[in-house]
Amino acid sequence: MLQDDAIRPERGQRPDARQDPRLNWWRDAKFGMFIHWGLYAIPAGEWKGEKIPGIGEWIMYRARIPVREYEQLAREFNPVHFDAAAWVSLAKRAGQKYMVITAKHHDGFCLFKSAYTDYNIVDATPFGRDVLKELADECQKQDMKLGFYYSQTQDWHHPDGDGNDWDYDESKKDFAGYIEHYVKPQVRELLTNYGPVCLIWFDTPKGITADQSQALLELVHQLQPDCLVSGRLGNGLGDYASAGDNRIPQQRVDLDWETPATINDTWGYKKDDHNWKSTEELIHKLVDIVSKGGNYLLNVGPTAEGIIPQPSVERLEAMGAWLQINGESIYGTRPVQTPTPMQAASWCRLTAKPGKVYLHVFDWPAGGALPIAGLPVTGAHLLADPDRTPLLIRDAPDGITVQGPTAPPDPVDTVVVLDVAG
């Protein structure tokens, strides 16, 4: 049930994937780290002294920068502070269970060694290191799942890729040849040279045909049967659905789905974007998404030196601290299936495991009396209470009231565990 346009049908989930056990780890994971990193971190939103509107990684498109000019940035790309261990460690401290990095974004630059183009971090930059290899090795060491973002349709550098109409004549492009002789071989490289890959995050399907999407799906599953494919493969063929950027459905959605989201406004690093969301807002978004059956893929945009901006680090670490205490109410949960008016309330959200409903209280009521409707509650305690001291339950006209402390135990989100019958 798609109650609104947050998830477009062409970015939806294949019906036969809804019960697929290959997704079980992903269904339980709930929270991942997205990394948008590439040459666009060098201009960081500015080109030839002019601030370019829009998100940082789209600067080549927005400023209509010719390929021959933009590709010169590779000669400057030397992220000497890149530290794969530190990036993976941050994701772990944040409570994130998988990482997804831009192997190739729309600008066509590859963060991996490829036999099909020299326009890659190993062959075209002074840095000369394969960051995907280093990340893959580190993820294996730290027991973190790793996935690759790959722009299968848009490629502003390749003469036959979609999107660049200022260097190339769209009418003369051989898009089918680009998919066959460039995209597929590079997907094969990504799924052959870097160990286990948990997912391939395709993007902006645009005009890709159903046959082309199907062929990519089959290629991924043939090379790594456990590797998932995001809904942005296109044509409704994903292993899971992809919501729009920063979009959250208004109600529970009976699909496996994910919201990709930013901590500020941009994805790729942009030096003048300081519009950081608060930790409280980010935790509320995570809980909101999980309560509706989704995953939260939260982005960082490292600098050209390879540093994840400190405001991102601080917020992720604060989310991790909250999850250290409240992770039981997030990981491995599912939406509450019983219809209850509480699902539409602004003051709370609900997540569930067998025999338990987790009541996430965003706005603690004066006096601490929590109204509960439509749930067969048999007991209650605060999740953060190690003694599990029972909270008093009283009958009320519309259900029951659970009596919590007068003051909110957690000003961001206090989680009350409700034991439920059945």
SEVEX-944391 format. One record per residue (C-alpha): residue number from 1; residue in one letter; x, y, z. Coordinates in nm, 4 decimals, padded with zeros to 6 digits, m for minus. Example, Ala and Ser with C-alpha at 12.3 -4.5 7.8 and 13.67 -1.06 7.14 Angstrom:
<pts>
PT   k r       xx       yy       zz
PT   1 A  01.2300 m00.4500  00.7800
PT   2 S  01.3670 m00.1060  00.7140
</pts>
This chain:
<pts>
PT   k r       xx       yy       zz
PT   1 M  00.0000  00.0000  00.0000
PT   2 L  00.1539  00.3240 m00.1191
PT   3 Q m00.0349  00.5966  00.0591
PT   4 D  00.1529  00.8854 m00.1023
PT   5 D  00.4169  00.9560 m00.3651
PT   6 A  00.7203  00.9099 m00.1356
PT   7 I  00.7894  00.5806 m00.3136
PT   8 R  00.7367  00.5935 m00.6897
PT   9 P  00.6185  00.2636 m00.8460
PT  10 E  00.9126  00.2409 m01.0868
PT  11 R  01.1436  00.2477 m00.7819
PT  12 G  00.9366 m00.0134 m00.6014
PT  13 Q  00.9962 m00.3716 m00.4938
PT  14 R  00.9473 m00.6817 m00.7071
PT  15 P  00.6480 m00.8709 m00.5604
PT  16 D  00.8495 m01.1933 m00.5335
PT  17 A  01.1127 m01.0177 m00.3180
PT  18 R  00.8708 m00.9262 m00.0362
PT  19 Q  00.9164 m01.2640  00.1367
PT  20 D  01.2723 m01.3275  00.0150
PT  21 P  01.4901 m01.4438  00.3085
PT  22 R  01.7981 m01.2880  00.1433
PT  23 L  01.6643 m00.9560  00.2748
PT  24 N  01.6368 m01.0699  00.6365
PT  25 W  01.9656 m00.9121  00.7502
PT  26 W  01.8667 m00.5869  00.5783
PT  27 R  01.5171 m00.5917  00.7297
PT  28 D  01.6793 m00.6168  01.0740
PT  29 A  01.9591 m00.3640  01.0111
PT  30 K  01.7411 m00.0494  00.9891
PT  31 F  02.0274  00.2026  00.9774
PT  32 G  02.3097  00.2461  00.7253
PT  33 M  02.5737  00.4984  00.6231
PT  34 F  02.5712  00.6497  00.2736
PT  35 I  02.8955  00.8085  00.1490
PT  36 H  02.8956  01.0515 m00.1451
PT  37 W  03.2574  01.1177 m00.2373
PT  38 G  03.4320  01.2075 m00.5575
PT  39 L  03.5964  01.4859 m00.7578
PT  40 Y  03.3062  01.7197 m00.6781
PT  41 A  03.4467  01.7537 m00.3243
PT  42 I  03.7264  01.9704 m00.4700
PT  43 P  03.5119  02.2588 m00.6080
PT  44 A  03.2788  02.1980 m00.3121
PT  45 G  02.9968  02.3997 m00.4681
PT  46 E  03.2007  02.6724 m00.6393
PT  47 W  03.3266  02.6930 m00.9984
PT  48 K  03.5575  02.9677 m01.1267
PT  49 G  03.4700  03.1884 m00.8316
PT  50 E  03.0946  03.1457 m00.8736
PT  51 K  02.8762  02.9655 m00.6215
PT  52 I  02.6737  02.7052 m00.8090
PT  53 P  02.3210  02.6440 m00.6747
PT  54 G  02.2043  02.2914 m00.5967
PT  55 I  02.3658  01.9906 m00.4356
PT  56 G  02.7437  01.9563 m00.4437
PT  57 E  02.7819  01.6387 m00.6491
PT  58 W  02.5741  01.7870 m00.9339
PT  59 I  02.8132  02.0788 m00.9983
PT  60 M  02.9316  01.9425 m01.3343
PT  61 Y  02.5716  01.9308 m01.4583
PT  62 R  02.4493  02.2543 m01.2979
PT  63 A  02.7439  02.4589 m01.4253
PT  64 R  02.7551  02.2728 m01.7593
PT  65 I  03.1253  02.2095 m01.7107
PT  66 P  03.2852  02.0532 m02.0206
PT  67 V  03.4231  01.7025 m01.9727
PT  68 R  03.7758  01.8124 m02.0642
PT  69 E  03.7683  02.0804 m01.7929
PT  70 Y  03.6001  01.8768 m01.5199
PT  71 E  03.8243  01.5742 m01.5634
PT  72 Q  04.1280  01.7908 m01.4816
PT  73 L  04.0064  01.7799 m01.1207
PT  74 A  04.1387  01.4231 m01.1043
PT  75 R  04.4940  01.5614 m01.1154
PT  76 E  04.4191  01.7477 m00.7909
PT  77 F  04.2420  01.4668 m00.6073
PT  78 N  04.4800  01.3603 m00.3309
PT  79 P  04.2780  01.2715 m00.0185
PT  80 V  04.5776  01.2112  00.2074
PT  81 H  04.3595  01.1981  00.5202
PT  82 F  04.1400  00.9157  00.3906
PT  83 D  04.1320  00.6473  00.6591
PT  84 A  03.9104  00.3487  00.5849
PT  85 A  03.9395  00.2214  00.9414
PT  86 A  03.8187  00.5549  01.0809
PT  87 W  03.5205  00.5673  00.8445
PT  88 V  03.4093  00.2149  00.9311
PT  89 S  03.4677  00.2805  01.3015
PT  90 L  03.2458  00.5899  01.2827
PT  91 A  02.9649  00.3884  01.1219
PT  92 K  02.9939  00.1309  01.3988
PT  93 R  02.9884  00.3967  01.6724
PT  94 A  02.6799  00.5452  01.5063
PT  95 G  02.5014  00.2103  01.5274
PT  96 Q  02.4902  00.1744  01.1496
PT  97 K  02.4866 m00.1821  01.0180
PT  98 Y  02.5868 m00.1311  00.6549
PT  99 M  02.7762  00.1220  00.4442
PT 100 V  02.7173  00.2265  00.0824
PT 101 I  02.9746  00.4358 m00.1077
PT 102 T  02.9575  00.6004 m00.4501
PT 103 A  03.1720  00.3721 m00.6675
PT 104 K  03.0646  00.5848 m00.9664
PT 105 H  02.8347  00.8850 m00.9416
PT 106 H  02.6790  01.0744 m01.2327
PT 107 D  03.0033  01.2595 m01.3108
PT 108 G  03.1441  00.9241 m01.4233
PT 109 F  03.4566  00.9284 m01.2047
PT 110 C  03.5297  00.5874 m01.0521
PT 111 L  03.6532  00.5425 m00.6951
PT 112 F  03.7902  00.2027 m00.7966
PT 113 K  04.0487  00.0617 m01.0380
PT 114 S  03.8715 m00.0266 m01.3627
PT 115 A  03.9948 m00.1932 m01.6778
PT 116 Y  03.7281 m00.0062 m01.8763
PT 117 T  03.8371  00.3529 m01.8105
PT 118 D  04.1437  00.5401 m01.6883
PT 119 Y  03.9062  00.7921 m01.5328
PT 120 N  03.9469  00.6331 m01.1924
PT 121 I  04.1146  00.7070 m00.8609
PT 122 V  04.4059  00.4686 m00.9218
PT 123 D  04.5023  00.5749 m01.2745
PT 124 A  04.4010  00.9419 m01.2907
PT 125 T  04.4921  01.0877 m00.9502
PT 126 P  04.8117  01.1517 m00.7547
PT 127 F  04.6533  00.9511 m00.4712
PT 128 G  04.6722  00.6315 m00.6755
PT 129 R  04.4983  00.4077 m00.4186
PT 130 D  04.1829  00.1995 m00.4620
PT 131 V  03.9617  00.3319 m00.1798
PT 132 L  03.6946  00.0682 m00.2399
PT 133 K  03.9545 m00.2049 m00.1823
PT 134 E  04.0689 m00.0400  00.1396
PT 135 L  03.7099  00.0035  00.2584
PT 136 A  03.6193 m00.3533  00.1644
PT 137 D  03.9172 m00.4905  00.3577
PT 138 E  03.8348 m00.2753  00.6591
PT 139 C  03.4664 m00.3697  00.6546
PT 140 Q  03.5700 m00.7353  00.6611
PT 141 K  03.7971 m00.6652  00.9610
PT 142 Q  03.5333 m00.4720  01.1537
PT 143 D  03.2388 m00.6963  01.0586
PT 144 M  03.0535 m00.4263  00.8646
PT 145 K  02.8517 m00.4927  00.5496
PT 146 L  02.9557 m00.2887  00.2428
PT 147 G  02.7527 m00.1945 m00.0623
PT 148 F  02.8331  00.0081 m00.3731
PT 149 Y  02.6354  00.2944 m00.5271
PT 150 Y  02.6664  00.2830 m00.9064
PT 151 S  02.5075  00.5314 m01.1469
PT 152 Q  02.3859  00.3019 m01.4236
PT 153 T  02.1948  00.5522 m01.6377
PT 154 Q  02.3489  00.8951 m01.5933
PT 155 D  02.7153  00.9312 m01.6808
PT 156 W  02.8171  01.2818 m01.7838
PT 157 H  03.1694  01.1731 m01.8783
PT 158 H  03.0956  00.8742 m02.1034
PT 159 P  02.9949  00.9781 m02.4585
PT 160 D  02.7034  00.7315 m02.4574
PT 161 G  02.5889  00.7797 m02.0967
PT 162 D  02.2744  00.9725 m02.0109
PT 163 G  02.2659  01.3364 m01.9083
PT 164 N  02.5460  01.5321 m02.0754
PT 165 D  02.3891  01.7286 m02.3608
PT 166 W  02.6463  02.0109 m02.3598
PT 167 D  02.9393  01.7952 m02.4790
PT 168 Y  02.7536  01.5196 m02.6625
PT 169 D  02.4625  01.4958 m02.9048
PT 170 E  02.1854  01.3008 m02.7275
PT 171 S  02.0453  01.1777 m03.0598
PT 172 K  02.3735  01.0055 m03.1479
PT 173 K  02.4247  00.8234 m02.8184
PT 174 D  02.4362  00.4442 m02.8080
PT 175 F  02.2877  00.3986 m02.4617
PT 176 A  02.2314  00.0242 m02.5144
PT 177 G  02.5988 m00.0124 m02.6039
PT 178 Y  02.6985  00.1858 m02.2947
PT 179 I  02.4950 m00.0508 m02.0722
PT 180 E  02.6300 m00.3612 m02.2461
PT 181 H  02.9967 m00.2695 m02.2895
PT 182 Y  03.0614 m00.0365 m01.9941
PT 183 V  02.8017 m00.0646 m01.7147
PT 184 K  02.7782 m00.4441 m01.7074
PT 185 P  03.1571 m00.4967 m01.7169
PT 186 Q  03.2044 m00.2446 m01.4345
PT 187 V  02.9313 m00.4059 m01.2238
PT 188 R  03.1142 m00.7336 m01.2829
PT 189 E  03.4369 m00.5734 m01.1562
PT 190 L  03.2659 m00.4440 m00.8433
PT 191 L  03.1160 m00.7841 m00.7671
PT 192 T  03.4333 m00.9791 m00.8444
PT 193 N  03.7232 m00.7777 m00.7021
PT 194 Y  03.6035 m00.6610 m00.3598
PT 195 G  03.4795 m00.9652 m00.1707
PT 196 P  03.1207 m00.9915 m00.0440
PT 197 V  02.9071 m00.6928 m00.1505
PT 198 C  02.5820 m00.6584  00.0434
PT 199 L  02.4007 m00.4475 m00.2153
PT 200 I  02.4310 m00.2497 m00.5374
PT 201 W  02.2630  00.0878 m00.5089
PT 202 F  02.1683  00.1872 m00.8620
PT 203 D  02.0252  00.5379 m00.9115
PT 204 T  01.8130  00.7649 m01.1346
PT 205 P  01.6792  00.4990 m01.3730
PT 206 K  01.5310  00.7600 m01.6111
PT 207 G  01.4955  00.5955 m01.9545
PT 208 I  01.6478  00.2565 m01.8789
PT 209 T  01.4284 m00.0178 m02.0278
PT 210 A  01.2678 m00.3015 m01.8341
PT 211 D  01.4890 m00.5480 m02.0219
PT 212 Q  01.8027 m00.3526 m01.9288
PT 213 S  01.6974 m00.3329 m01.5629
PT 214 Q  01.6168 m00.7053 m01.5613
PT 215 A  01.9538 m00.7909 m01.7169
PT 216 L  02.1393 m00.5909 m01.4486
PT 217 L  01.9335 m00.7572 m01.1742
PT 218 E  02.0185 m01.1006 m01.3112
PT 219 L  02.3866 m01.0109 m01.3514
PT 220 V  02.4142 m00.9016 m00.9875
PT 221 H  02.2356 m01.2123 m00.8604
PT 222 Q  02.4443 m01.4376 m01.0856
PT 223 L  02.7748 m01.2918 m00.9615
PT 224 Q  02.6768 m01.2662 m00.5927
PT 225 P  02.3434 m01.4377 m00.5173
PT 226 D  02.3127 m01.2714 m00.1757
PT 227 C  02.3764 m00.9192 m00.3081
PT 228 L  02.0633 m00.7015 m00.2977
PT 229 V  01.9661 m00.4497 m00.5658
PT 230 S  01.8074 m00.1158 m00.4774
PT 231 G  01.4739 m00.0017 m00.6210
PT 232 R  01.6487  00.2640 m00.8280
PT 233 L  01.7466 m00.0105 m01.0683
PT 234 G  01.4171  00.1021 m01.2204
PT 235 N  01.1039 m00.0531 m01.3695
PT 236 G  00.9808 m00.1827 m01.0320
PT 237 L  01.2435 m00.4584 m01.0284
PT 238 G  01.4400 m00.3824 m00.7109
PT 239 D  01.4929 m00.6285 m00.4279
PT 240 Y  01.3648 m00.3454 m00.2081
PT 241 A  01.1919 m00.0149 m00.2781
PT 242 S  01.3666  00.3208 m00.2685
PT 243 A  01.1848  00.6283 m00.1388
PT 244 G  01.2675  00.9685 m00.2819
PT 245 D  01.5639  01.1581 m00.1395
PT 246 N  01.4797  01.2605  00.2184
PT 247 R  01.1221  01.1419  00.1657
PT 248 I  00.9309  00.9520  00.4349
PT 249 P  00.5865  00.7991  00.3652
PT 250 Q  00.3054  00.9328  00.5801
PT 251 Q  00.1904  00.5859  00.6896
PT 252 R  00.3137  00.2287  00.7182
PT 253 V  00.4083  00.0787  00.3821
PT 254 D  00.3747 m00.2936  00.3170
PT 255 L  00.7026 m00.3196  00.1286
PT 256 D  01.0698 m00.3465  00.2152
PT 257 W  01.1882  00.0102  00.1597
PT 258 E  01.4623  00.2581  00.2393
PT 259 T  01.4910  00.6361  00.2655
PT 260 P  01.8252  00.7818  00.1536
PT 261 A  01.8796  01.1050  00.3438
PT 262 T  02.1194  01.3888  00.4164
PT 263 I  02.2365  01.5383  00.7457
PT 264 N  02.2563  01.8862  00.5871
PT 265 D  02.1199  01.9656  00.2366
PT 266 T  02.3913  01.8399  00.0033
PT 267 W  02.5149  01.4850 m00.0544
PT 268 G  02.8636  01.5527 m00.1900
PT 269 Y  03.0684  01.7965  00.0193
PT 270 K  02.9735  02.1622 m00.0250
PT 271 K  03.1745  02.4081  00.1795
PT 272 D  02.8975  02.6628  00.2432
PT 273 D  02.6213  02.4165  00.3393
PT 274 H  02.5908  02.4468  00.7170
PT 275 N  02.2201  02.3623  00.7373
PT 276 W  02.2713  02.0709  00.9741
PT 277 K  01.9734  01.8822  01.1095
PT 278 S  01.9756  01.8400  01.4864
PT 279 T  02.0482  01.5049  01.6500
PT 280 E  01.6922  01.5082  01.7841
PT 281 E  01.5492  01.5492  01.4331
PT 282 L  01.7698  01.2693  01.2975
PT 283 I  01.6704  01.0265  01.5748
PT 284 H  01.3025  01.1117  01.5194
PT 285 K  01.3418  01.0451  01.1467
PT 286 L  01.5082  00.7104  01.2148
PT 287 V  01.2274  00.6061  01.4500
PT 288 D  00.9572  00.7359  01.2143
PT 289 I  01.1019  00.5401  00.9215
PT 290 V  01.1479  00.2186  01.1207
PT 291 S  00.7923  00.2431  01.2587
PT 292 K  00.6651  00.2423  00.8990
PT 293 G  00.8745 m00.0549  00.7873
PT 294 G  01.1715  00.1236  00.6325
PT 295 N  01.5489  00.1609  00.6617
PT 296 Y  01.7352  00.4910  00.7057
PT 297 L  02.0448  00.5340  00.4851
PT 298 L  02.2032  00.8505  00.6238
PT 299 N  02.4685  01.0294  00.4203
PT 300 V  02.8076  01.1829  00.4877
PT 301 G  02.9993  01.3869  00.2299
PT 302 P  03.3737  01.3750  00.3006
PT 303 T  03.6015  01.6626  00.1991
PT 304 A  03.8533  01.6421 m00.0864
PT 305 E  04.1135  01.5554  00.1795
PT 306 G  03.9088  01.2541  00.2909
PT 307 I  03.7729  01.3980  00.6148
PT 308 I  03.4111  01.3449  00.7214
PT 309 P  03.2877  01.6885  00.8413
PT 310 Q  03.2873  01.7242  01.2189
PT 311 P  02.9162  01.8229  01.2438
PT 312 S  02.8325  01.4886  01.0751
PT 313 V  03.0606  01.2990  01.3124
PT 314 E  02.9072  01.4635  01.6196
PT 315 R  02.5507  01.3853  01.5130
PT 316 L  02.6273  01.0259  01.4163
PT 317 E  02.8036  00.9628  01.7468
PT 318 A  02.5076  01.1095  01.9359
PT 319 M  02.2699  00.8825  01.7434
PT 320 G  02.4946  00.5893  01.8327
PT 321 A  02.4840  00.6824  02.2002
PT 322 W  02.1030  00.6840  02.1877
PT 323 L  02.1017  00.3481  02.0074
PT 324 Q  02.3367  00.1973  02.2668
PT 325 I  02.0521  00.2363  02.5156
PT 326 N  01.7520  00.2010  02.2861
PT 327 G  01.8720 m00.0239  02.0030
PT 328 E  01.6410 m00.3066  02.1096
PT 329 S  01.3485 m00.0890  01.9995
PT 330 I  01.4983 m00.0378  01.6514
PT 331 Y  01.7061 m00.3319  01.5281
PT 332 G  01.5071 m00.6384  01.4256
PT 333 T  01.1722 m00.4700  01.4851
PT 334 R  00.8739 m00.4567  01.2521
PT 335 P  00.5814 m00.2125  01.2268
PT 336 V  00.2832 m00.2706  01.4544
PT 337 Q  00.0278 m00.4591  01.2454
PT 338 T m00.2728 m00.3971  01.4741
PT 339 P m00.4537 m00.0811  01.3622
PT 340 T m00.4396  00.1737  01.6428
PT 341 P m00.5064  00.5484  01.6445
PT 342 M m00.1635  00.5883  01.8052
PT 343 Q  00.0005  00.5278  01.4660
PT 344 A m00.1304  00.8644  01.3470
PT 345 A m00.0368  01.0529  01.6657
PT 346 S  00.2370  01.3147  01.6438
PT 347 W  00.3641  01.2615  02.0003
PT 348 C  00.4788  00.9007  01.9517
PT 349 R  00.5768  00.6167  01.7218
PT 350 L  00.5447  00.2381  01.7619
PT 351 T  00.7803 m00.0476  01.6717
PT 352 A  00.7292 m00.4148  01.7545
PT 353 K  00.8788 m00.7571  01.8193
PT 354 P  00.6830 m01.0707  01.9089
PT 355 G  00.5081 m01.0070  02.2410
PT 356 K  00.6351 m00.6495  02.2683
PT 357 V  00.5460 m00.3056  02.1385
PT 358 Y  00.7987 m00.0262  02.1837
PT 359 L  00.6329  00.3080  02.2475
PT 360 H  00.8638  00.5902  02.1386
PT 361 V  00.7536  00.9067  02.3173
PT 362 F  00.8744  01.2229  02.1410
PT 363 D  00.6591  01.4647  02.3443
PT 364 W  00.6350  01.3558  02.7061
PT 365 P  00.2932  01.4467  02.8540
PT 366 A  00.2746  01.6729  03.1575
PT 367 G  00.2475  01.4472  03.4601
PT 368 G  00.3772  01.1425  03.2702
PT 369 A  00.0426  00.9684  03.2044
PT 370 L  00.0678  00.7945  02.8651
PT 371 P m00.2631  00.7188  02.6903
PT 372 I m00.2595  00.3791  02.5130
PT 373 A m00.5350  00.2782  02.2698
PT 374 G m00.5927 m00.0352  02.0636
PT 375 L m00.3193 m00.2530  02.2148
PT 376 P m00.3701 m00.5540  02.4506
PT 377 V m00.1119 m00.4361  02.7058
PT 378 T m00.0275 m00.6686  02.9980
PT 379 G  00.2735 m00.4838  03.1412
PT 380 A  00.5050 m00.1868  03.0876
PT 381 H  00.8536 m00.0642  03.1799
PT 382 L  01.1085  00.1893  03.0598
PT 383 L  01.3570  00.0363  02.8141
PT 384 A  01.6421  00.2361  02.9721
PT 385 D  01.5585  00.0994  03.3197
PT 386 P  01.7969 m00.1923  03.3914
PT 387 D  01.5689 m00.3113  03.6747
PT 388 R  01.2621 m00.3164  03.4462
PT 389 T  01.0552 m00.1612  03.7241
PT 390 P  00.6883 m00.2124  03.6279
PT 391 L  00.4951  00.1025  03.5438
PT 392 L  00.1449  00.1428  03.6839
PT 393 I m00.1343  00.0674  03.4334
PT 394 R m00.4819  00.2146  03.4787
PT 395 D m00.8010  00.1654  03.2808
PT 396 A m00.9148  00.4672  03.0813
PT 397 P m01.2264  00.5413  02.8702
PT 398 D m01.0419  00.4846  02.5396
PT 399 G m00.8025  00.2116  02.6517
PT 400 I m00.5477  00.2360  02.9310
PT 401 T m00.3017  00.4807  03.0804
PT 402 V  00.0571  00.3876  03.1591
PT 403 Q  00.1976  00.6041  03.4346
PT 404 G  00.5552  00.7093  03.3682
PT 405 P  00.7768  00.9540  03.5566
PT 406 T  00.6615  01.3152  03.5757
PT 407 A  00.9625  01.4439  03.3825
PT 408 P  01.0716  01.2861  03.0520
PT 409 P  01.3541  01.0370  03.1172
PT 410 D  01.4907  01.1112  02.7678
PT 411 P  01.4049  01.4529  02.6206
PT 412 V  01.4616  01.3232  02.2655
PT 413 D  01.2725  00.9910  02.2694
PT 414 T  01.1807  00.7918  02.5786
PT 415 V  01.1090  00.4285  02.4911
PT 416 V  00.8457  00.2431  02.6940
PT 417 V  00.8297 m00.1344  02.6499
PT 418 L  00.4707 m00.2562  02.6364
PT 419 D  00.4182 m00.6277  02.6907
PT 420 V  00.1270 m00.7335  02.4742
PT 421 A m00.0917 m01.0439  02.4693
PT 422 G m00.1222 m01.2666  02.1644
</pts>
